[in-house]
């Protein structure tokens, strides 16, 4: 028989994952997009 959780399902979903990795990945993607924008502006002389 399945156990019932007393916590809100949204809170259970938030508890899963690795916030440090998500934080690092977000900054990495933002940095790459920024560098890509600068390079595109430089190459196309915008």
C-alpha positions, -999 to 999 in steps of 0.1 A, spaced: 0 0 0 14 34 -10 22 59 17 6 93 17 29 124 19 18 153 40 39 178 21 26 198 -8 34 181 -42 49 214 -54 73 214 -25 83 178 -31 91 186 -67 112 217 -56 132 195 -32 145 172 -60 174 182 -82 207 199 -76 203 237 -71 241 243 -73 243 226 -107 212 245 -120 227 278 -107 261 271 -124 244 259 -156 223 291 -157 253 313 -153 272 293 -179 245 296 -205 241 333 -197 278 339 -201 279 320 -234 250 339 -248 267 372 -238 300 362 -254 281 350 -285 263 384 -288 295 403 -285 313 381 -311 283 384 -335 283 422 -331 320 423 -337 319 399 -367 290 417 -384 301 452 -373 267 460 -360 
